[in-house]
């Protein structure tokens, strides 16, 4: 769609690639085009899931510091709200979003990966939220999502010490789901998305919502699960899934 973001379909999986050298920084333009690509995939019935990755030796090295270096508090609020809007969009997508992390994922880059439903990394990946070294804190949801993912104590240590963790450590902490070689990284992510797309799109959408609701302060995740579970029973996917099971055949979900 533009020269800094490319989008291609691979086996009904949308692959979004950021190419904003040298650091693939998340400036306003990059965030805008990422959002547009997500909207495109959500409105395209052929797109069953998303993989987001980048060119070069960095996944995303963070926000564009030059862009916000002269911001005042009001401008910073607008910047954070814009980032939260995008990353909330990612987290609440009804189709699976997978981050393919190759190289450095720092600051806003890690925050984007945290917003994805699944994170896969190459062995050379390095992840961290070093914002306090600049006199600021993570502003795109990082203080919240990192704590939810790896626990309060570990998140405190990572953020307050600006710790950068390598792929093996990130896997041990639960920060990422798996590690694949650089050559296999994208194909591995696509295979995961393909496994997911075999299942009911309606159930996947509701499972994502129910899991996310469990981490929201104003929503009872258990009540959400009951509601999402009940909704499934009135869906065509439920009827097809049960019929296929009884008839001992593979379900044909649209």
C-alpha positions in Angstrom: 0.0 0.0 0.0 3.0 2.3 0.4 6.8 2.1 0.4 7.3 1.6 4.1 4.7 -1.0 4.7 4.1 -4.0 2.4 1.2 -6.4 2.6 0.9 -9.8 0.9 -1.4 -12.8 1.3 0.2 -16.2 1.8 -2.2 -19.1 2.1 -5.0 -16.8 3.3 -2.7 -15.3 5.9 -1.8 -11.6 5.6 1.9 -10.7 6.1 2.6 -7.1 7.0 6.2 -6.1 6.7 7.6 -2.8 8.0 10.5 -1.3 6.1 11.4 2.0 7.7 15.2 1.9 7.9 17.5 2.1 9.7 15.5 1.1 12.8 11.9 0.6 11.6 10.9 3.2 14.0 7.2 3.6 14.8 6.6 7.1 13.7 3.1 8.5 13.0 3.1 7.4 9.3 4.1 3.8 10.1 1.4 3.5 12.8 -1.2 4.9 10.4 -0.3 2.4 7.6 -0.2 -0.5 10.0 -3.7 0.3 11.1 -4.9 0.6 7.5 -3.5 -2.9 6.8 -5.2 -4.3 9.8 -8.5 -2.8 8.7 -8.0 -4.2 5.2 -7.4 -7.7 6.6 -10.4 -7.5 8.9 -12.7 -6.5 6.0 -11.3 -9.2 3.7 -13.0 -12.6 4.1 -10.0 -14.3 2.4 -7.7 -13.1 5.2 -7.9 -15.5 8.1 -5.0 -14.2 10.2 -2.1 -11.8 10.3 1.7 -12.0 10.7 3.6 -8.7 11.4 7.3 -8.5 10.8 10.0 -6.2 9.4 12.9 -5.9 7.1 16.5 -5.6 8.3 18.3 -6.5 11.5 15.7 -4.9 13.7 12.1 -5.8 14.3 11.2 -2.3 15.6 13.7 -0.3 17.7 10.9 1.8 19.2 9.1 5.0 18.6 10.8 7.8 16.6 12.6 9.8 19.3 13.3 12.7 17.0 9.6 12.9 16.3 8.6 13.5 19.9 11.8 14.9 21.4 10.2 18.4 21.6 6.7 17.4 22.7 5.0 18.9 25.6 2.6 17.0 28.0 -0.4 17.7 25.8 1.3 16.4 22.7 2.6 13.4 24.6 -0.9 12.6 25.7 -2.1 12.6 22.1 0.9 10.4 21.1 0.1 7.9 23.8 -3.6 7.9 23.0 -2.7 7.2 19.3 -0.4 4.4 20.3 -3.0 2.9 22.7 -5.7 3.1 20.0 -3.5 1.1 17.5 -2.3 -1.5 19.9 -5.8 -2.0 21.4 -6.9 -2.5 17.8 -4.3 -5.3 17.4 -5.2 -6.9 20.8 -8.9 -6.9 20.0 -8.7 -8.2 16.4 -11.2 -11.0 15.8 -8.5 -12.8 13.7 -5.2 -14.0 15.2 -2.3 -11.6 15.0 1.2 -13.1 15.2 4.4 -11.1 15.8 7.5 -12.5 14.0 10.3 -10.9 15.9 13.7 -10.8 14.2 16.4 -8.7 15.9 15.7 -5.9 18.3 12.2 -5.3 19.6 12.6 -2.3 21.9 10.2 0.2 23.4 7.2 0.7 21.1 8.4 -2.3 19.0 8.0 -4.7 22.0 4.8 -3.0 22.9 3.4 -3.8 19.4 4.5 -7.4 19.8 2.9 -7.6 23.3 -0.4 -6.5 21.7 -0.3 -9.4 19.3 -2.0 -12.7 20.3 1.1 -14.8 19.7 4.9 -13.9 19.6 7.5 -16.0 17.7 11.1 -15.0 17.7 14.4 -15.9 15.9 17.4 -16.8 18.0 19.0 -13.3 17.5 15.9 -11.5 18.9 16.4 -9.1 21.8 13.5 -7.5 23.6 13.2 -4.7 26.2 11.4 -1.6 27.3 14.3 0.9 28.0 12.2 4.1 28.1 13.2 5.1 31.7 16.8 5.7 30.4 15.2 8.5 28.4 13.4 10.0 31.3 10.0 8.6 30.2 8.0 5.3 30.7 6.5 2.9 28.2 3.4 4.7 26.8 1.7 2.3 24.4 0.4 -0.2 27.0 3.8 -1.8 27.8 3.6 -1.4 31.6 0.3 -3.2 31.6 0.7 -6.0 28.9 4.2 -7.0 30.0 3.0 -7.4 33.6 0.0 -9.5 32.5 2.3 -11.7 30.4 5.4 -12.3 32.6 4.2 -11.2 36.1 4.5 -8.0 38.0 7.9 -8.7 39.6 9.7 -9.6 36.3 8.0 -6.7 34.5 9.2 -4.3 37.2 12.7 -5.5 36.9 12.7 -5.3 33.1 11.3 -1.8 32.9 13.2 -0.3 35.9 16.6 -1.7 35.0 16.0 -1.3 31.2 16.9 -5.0 30.9 17.2 -6.4 27.4 16.4 -10.1 27.2 17.5 -12.5 24.5 15.3 -15.0 22.8 16.0 -18.0 25.1 15.4 -15.9 28.2 12.2 -14.4 26.7 11.0 -18.0 26.1 11.7 -19.0 29.6 9.8 -16.0 31.0 6.8 -16.6 28.8 7.4 -13.4 26.8 7.4 -15.3 23.6 5.7 -18.5 22.5 8.6 -20.2 20.5 11.9 -19.7 18.7 12.6 -20.5 15.1 15.6 -19.9 12.9 15.7 -16.7 10.9 15.1 -18.6 7.7 12.0 -20.4 9.1 10.6 -17.6 11.2 7.9 -16.3 8.8 6.9 -19.8 7.5 6.6 -21.0 11.1 4.3 -18.1 11.9 2.2 -18.8 8.8 1.9 -22.4 9.8 0.6 -21.4 13.2 -2.0 -19.1 11.5 -2.9 -22.0 9.2 -3.6 -24.3 12.2 -5.8 -21.7 13.7 -7.7 -21.0 10.5 -8.9 -24.6 10.3 -11.1 -24.0 13.3 -14.3 -22.0 13.7 -13.8 -18.3 12.9 -16.8 -17.5 15.2 -15.3 -19.4 18.1 -11.8 -18.0 17.5 -13.2 -14.5 17.7 -15.1 -15.2 20.9 -12.2 -17.0 22.5 -9.9 -14.0 21.8 -12.5 -11.6 23.4 -13.0 -13.8 26.4 -9.3 -14.2 27.1 -8.7 -10.4 26.7 -11.7 -9.6 28.9 -10.0 -11.5 31.7 -7.3 -8.9 31.9 -9.6 -5.8 31.9 -10.3 -4.2 35.2 -13.9 -3.3 34.4 -15.0 -6.7 33.0 -15.5 -10.1 34.8 -13.6 -12.5 32.6 -15.7 -15.5 33.9 -18.9 -13.7 33.0 -17.5 -12.9 29.6 -16.7 -16.5 29.0 -20.2 -17.6 29.8 -21.6 -15.0 27.4 -19.2 -16.0 24.6 -19.7 -19.7 25.2 -23.5 -19.2 25.0 -23.3 -17.1 21.8 -21.4 -19.9 20.1 -24.5 -22.2 20.4 -26.5 -20.0 18.1 -23.8 -19.9 15.4 -23.7 -21.7 12.1 -20.1 -22.8 13.0 -21.4 -24.7 16.1 -23.9 -26.5 14.0 -21.3 -27.4 11.4 -18.7 -28.4 14.0 -21.1 -30.7 15.9 -22.5 -32.2 12.7 -19.0 -32.9 11.4 -18.0 -34.6 14.7 -21.1 -36.8 14.7 -20.6 -37.7 11.0 -16.9 -38.3 11.6 -15.7 -35.8 8.9 -13.7 -32.6 8.9 -15.8 -29.5 9.5 -16.2 -27.0 6.7 -16.1 -23.6 8.3 -16.6 -20.6 6.1 
